Amino acid sequence: MDTKILSGLEASKALFDGLLSRIDNLKSNGITPGLAAVLVGENPASEIYVRNKTKKFESLGLKTDLFRLDSDVKESELLNLINDLNHNNDFHGILVQLPLPKHIDSEKVLNAITPTKDVDGFHPENAGLLSIGKPRFVPCTPKGIMYILNHFNIDLNGKHVVVIGRSNIVGRPISILSSLKSLGNATVTLCHSGTKDLKYFSKQADILVAALGSPEFVDASYIKKGACLVDVGINRIEKNGKSRIVGDVNQESVTGVASSLTPVPKGVGPMTIAMLVENTVLSAELLLN
């Protein structure tokens, strides 16, 4: 069996092409979608993520500003910045790059963002809207997964989706999205670290979403022939003195067994940035209603 590669680069390009007319419409109404990115400390991975995000905004002619704070910043100072950005009409989206230093309550900071500027989709109000099937802002990674599956004509209707991982960032929201009648209409099983006999469930999956953060954990023994694999993992491993990025799926093992898979890198990763842009545009469009 040939295993089809579901390229996030291809899918994200299609999304950006579709956004151009929406951006032009906003600009014709005097609105340039803007993102405020907040970076605390000097985490190398966070630096890369924020740089890639801001570069994409700039390439589309959108507004983006980076607000840097020292790693020892007081929580109250960060909250004051969030409050200022909430009231700044130049910004339609606010991104606080995680993780934050340990002395800062991440939940308190994320909850301080005005829900209509919460383009990461983490605020309880947006999580609640998603849970009742009326999403406003969907977390970027699960939203990107749904887009890439749709782009490559992978129909979830009536299928069995098995998700490994229950985080509020990926696992839980993708389980909701794929089960919603208006979107996926799939039967969903959500597995996690407490699941007994994981292979029993994973081998039933028509679509398996691996979001557990364990390098190359899912191999051919975990899947049935013809399954579609969505690999959310981004793991850096060292081998023979060399460093490389791998996913939660052992791509070499599943090739020829899976019908399709998202690669790592260049799979789900590009879609996450694409959906951050789309959510920011959507936030700006709320001003037209």
C-alpha positions in Angstrom: 0.0 0.0 0.0 1.3 3.5 -0.9 1.1 5.8 2.1 0.0 9.3 1.0 1.8 12.2 2.7 -0.6 14.9 3.9 1.6 18.0 3.5 0.9 20.9 5.9 2.8 23.2 3.5 0.4 22.4 0.7 -2.7 22.8 2.9 -1.5 26.0 4.5 -0.8 27.6 1.1 -4.4 26.8 0.1 -5.6 28.5 3.3 -3.5 31.6 2.8 -4.7 31.9 -0.8 -8.3 31.8 0.4 -7.6 34.4 3.1 -6.3 37.1 0.7 -9.8 38.2 -0.4 -10.9 38.4 3.2 -7.9 40.5 4.2 -8.5 42.8 1.2 -12.2 43.2 2.3 -11.1 44.2 5.8 -8.5 46.7 4.5 -11.1 48.2 2.2 -13.2 48.8 5.4 -10.2 50.5 7.1 -9.2 47.4 9.2 -5.8 45.8 9.1 -5.9 42.5 11.2 -3.3 42.8 14.0 -1.7 40.4 16.3 0.1 41.3 19.6 2.6 38.5 20.5 3.9 38.5 24.1 7.1 36.7 24.8 8.4 36.3 28.3 12.1 35.2 28.8 14.4 33.8 26.2 13.3 30.2 25.6 15.0 29.3 22.3 12.0 27.2 21.0 9.6 30.0 21.9 11.8 32.5 20.1 11.6 30.4 16.9 7.9 29.9 17.1 7.2 33.6 17.6 9.6 34.6 14.9 7.9 32.2 12.4 4.5 33.5 13.3 5.3 37.2 13.0 7.1 36.6 9.7 4.0 35.1 8.2 1.8 38.0 9.4 4.2 40.4 7.8 4.3 38.5 4.6 0.6 38.9 4.3 0.6 42.6 5.0 -0.9 42.2 8.4 0.1 44.1 11.6 2.1 42.3 14.2 4.1 43.6 17.2 6.2 41.6 19.6 6.2 42.6 23.3 9.2 41.2 25.1 9.4 40.8 28.9 12.2 39.6 31.1 12.0 36.1 32.6 11.8 37.6 36.1 8.9 40.0 35.3 6.2 40.2 37.9 2.9 38.5 37.2 1.1 41.8 37.8 3.2 43.5 35.2 2.3 40.9 32.6 -1.4 41.2 33.5 -1.2 45.0 33.1 0.3 44.5 29.6 -2.6 42.1 28.7 -5.1 44.7 30.0 -3.5 47.4 27.8 -3.6 45.1 24.8 -7.2 44.2 25.5 -8.1 47.9 25.0 -5.8 48.6 22.1 -7.9 48.6 18.9 -4.8 48.1 16.7 -4.7 44.4 17.8 -7.5 41.9 17.1 -5.6 39.0 18.5 -3.4 38.5 21.5 -0.9 35.6 21.7 1.0 34.8 24.9 3.7 32.3 24.0 3.8 29.3 26.3 5.4 28.1 28.5 5.6 31.0 31.0 8.1 31.1 33.9 7.1 29.0 36.9 6.4 32.0 39.1 3.6 33.1 36.7 0.1 31.5 36.7 -0.4 30.7 33.1 -4.1 30.0 33.5 -4.6 33.4 35.1 -2.8 35.1 32.3 -4.7 33.3 29.5 -8.0 34.0 31.2 -7.2 37.7 31.4 -7.3 38.0 27.6 -10.5 39.4 26.3 -12.4 36.3 24.8 -12.9 38.1 21.4 -9.1 38.6 21.1 -8.3 35.0 22.3 -7.1 33.8 19.0 -5.4 30.8 20.6 -8.9 29.6 21.7 -7.8 28.9 25.3 -10.2 31.2 27.2 -12.9 29.3 29.2 -15.6 31.2 27.2 -14.2 30.0 23.9 -13.7 26.5 25.2 -17.3 26.5 26.4 -18.6 27.6 23.0 -16.7 24.8 21.4 -18.0 22.2 23.8 -21.6 23.1 23.0 -21.0 23.0 19.2 -20.9 26.8 18.6 -17.2 27.5 18.3 -15.9 31.1 18.0 -12.1 30.6 18.2 -10.9 27.0 18.0 -7.4 26.2 19.3 -5.0 26.5 16.3 -3.6 22.9 16.2 -6.9 21.0 16.3 -8.4 23.5 13.9 -5.4 22.9 11.6 -5.9 19.2 11.8 -9.5 19.5 10.7 -8.5 21.7 7.8 -5.7 19.4 6.5 -8.1 16.4 6.6 -10.7 18.3 4.7 -8.1 19.6 2.2 -7.0 16.1 1.3 -10.7 14.8 1.2 -10.5 12.6 4.2 -14.1 12.2 5.2 -14.7 11.7 9.0 -18.5 11.1 8.6 -19.3 7.8 10.3 -15.6 6.9 10.9 -13.9 6.0 14.1 -11.5 8.6 15.3 -9.1 7.6 18.1 -7.2 10.4 19.9 -4.2 9.6 22.0 -3.8 12.6 24.4 -6.3 14.6 26.4 -4.7 18.1 26.7 -6.9 21.2 26.4 -4.6 22.4 23.6 -5.0 19.4 21.2 -6.5 16.2 22.4 -9.8 17.3 24.0 -10.7 20.0 21.4 -10.0 17.7 18.4 -12.2 15.0 20.0 -15.0 17.6 20.2 -14.5 18.9 16.7 -14.4 15.5 15.0 -17.6 14.4 16.8 -19.6 17.5 16.0 -22.4 16.7 13.5 -21.7 19.9 11.5 -18.0 19.2 11.1 -16.7 15.6 11.5 -19.7 13.5 12.6 -17.3 10.8 13.7 -17.4 8.4 16.5 -14.6 9.4 18.9 -12.5 7.5 21.5 -10.3 9.7 23.7 -7.3 7.7 25.1 -4.7 8.9 27.6 -2.0 7.8 30.0 -4.6 6.0 32.1 -6.0 3.9 29.2 -5.6 0.2 29.7 -4.6 -1.8 26.5 -4.1 1.2 24.3 -3.5 -1.0 21.2 -7.0 -2.4 21.6 -8.4 1.1 20.9 -5.8 2.4 18.5 -6.2 -0.6 16.2 -9.9 0.3 15.8 -9.1 3.7 14.4 -9.9 4.8 10.9 -8.2 8.1 11.8 -5.6 8.0 14.6 -4.5 11.3 16.1 -1.2 11.0 18.1 -0.8 13.9 20.5 1.0 12.3 23.4 4.5 13.9 23.2 6.4 10.6 23.1 9.0 10.3 20.2 8.0 7.7 17.6 5.8 5.9 20.1 3.1 4.8 17.6 4.5 2.1 15.2 2.8 -0.4 12.9 1.7 -2.6 15.8 -0.6 0.2 17.0 -2.6 0.6 13.8 -4.8 -1.3 11.4 -4.1 -1.5 7.7 -5.4 1.5 5.8 -5.6 3.9 8.8 -5.0 7.6 8.4 -2.4 9.0 10.9 -2.3 12.5 12.2 1.0 13.1 14.0 0.9 16.1 16.3 4.2 15.4 18.1 7.3 17.6 17.8 10.2 15.9 19.6 13.9 16.6 19.4 16.0 13.4 19.7 19.8 12.8 19.7 21.2 9.9 17.7 24.9 9.3 16.8 25.7 12.8 18.0 23.1 14.4 15.7 19.9 16.1 16.6 16.7 15.7 14.6 13.0 16.4 15.0 10.5 13.5 15.0 6.9 13.0 15.7 4.9 10.7 17.9 4.6 8.3 15.0 7.4 6.1 13.8 7.0 7.0 10.1 9.3 4.4 8.8 7.4 1.6 10.6 3.9 2.7 9.5 4.8 3.5 5.8 3.1 0.9 3.6 0.6 0.1 6.4 -1.1 3.5 6.9 -3.1 4.9 4.0 -2.0 8.4 4.8 -0.1 10.4 7.4 1.0 13.9 8.3 4.8 14.1 8.3 7.0 15.7 11.0 8.2 18.3 10.2 6.0 20.0 7.6 2.8 18.4 8.6 0.6 19.8 11.4 3.1 22.4 12.4 2.5 24.8 9.4 -1.2 24.4 9.9 -1.0 25.7 13.5 0.6 29.0 12.3 -2.0 29.2 9.4 -4.9 28.9 11.8 -3.4 31.6 14.1 -3.6 33.9 11.1 -7.1 32.8 10.2 -8.3 33.3 13.8 -6.9 36.8 13.8 -8.6 37.6 10.5 -11.8 36.2 11.9 -11.5 38.3 15.0 -11.1 41.4 12.9 -14.2 40.4 10.8 -16.3 40.4 14.0 -16.0 44.2 13.8 -17.9 44.2 10.5 -20.9 42.4 12.0 
